[in-house]
Amino acid sequence: MLGYFVYLAILILVPLWAQSKVKSTYKKYSQVMNSNMVTGAQVARKILDDNGLYDVNIEETKGMLSDHYDPRKKVVRLSSDNYHGYSAAAAAIAAHEVGHAIQDAESYAFLRFRHALVPIAGLGDKMSFIFILAGIFLGMMDLVLVGVIFMSFAVLFQLVTLPVEFDASNRAMGQLISSGIIRNNEERQTKKVLNAAALTYVAAALVAVAELIRFASMFLLANED
């Protein structure tokens, strides 16, 4: 019974807490201006140019915290608030996304591995529950096993995402400091923004692992009977 409540806590409470932490931290530091009064777009452009990535473009995108790097089109996309904003949060997030562009340019191993996993992880995410539920309702545990295998690829993708995101944040801090974009107490503020954002990936990984353990245990217990 205790294990079930722990599972529910991981499945429901951890993601909610992570999202709340991200939103509250972002809201706080989006109201704190960076000392150099540069926008997120300017931060991204400077770091890209400092690393010789002149071919990587920067675009504004809709939505809140919809910032991302598109490796196919070599574009850093920043949400409107971060693209135009002069805040500590905007600088941190812009630098983080550029961190992914630098990873891409350097063929960072975990990033390449994650890209290779995308097709099979996407398939696993879509098909795993179909096989698992079909296996449960039909009493065919072989189908459950197939679903668990599919799910394992989706979980692997979540786990590989962690070093990719943490490395991008570390690169962001290094670039922001070395370029003089942030100074003194701004380093602490920037770390808080980056650490809060990382929580969403940690939460997603925990949920994915908990789901995999649950259904793998179900398969194993069924085969013991």
Secondary structure, DSSP 8 states (H G I E B T S, - for coil): -HHHHHHHIIIIIHHHHHHHHHHHHHHHHTTSB-TT---HHHHHHHHHHHTT-TT-EEEEESSTT--EEETTTTEEEEEHHHHH--BHHHHHHHHHHHHHHHHHHTT-HHHHHHHHHHHHHHHHHHHHHHHHHHHHHHT-HHHHHHHHHHHHHHHHHHHHHHHHHHHHHHHHHHHHHHTTSS-THHHHHHHHHHHHHHHHHHHHHHHHHHHHHHHHHHHHHHHH-
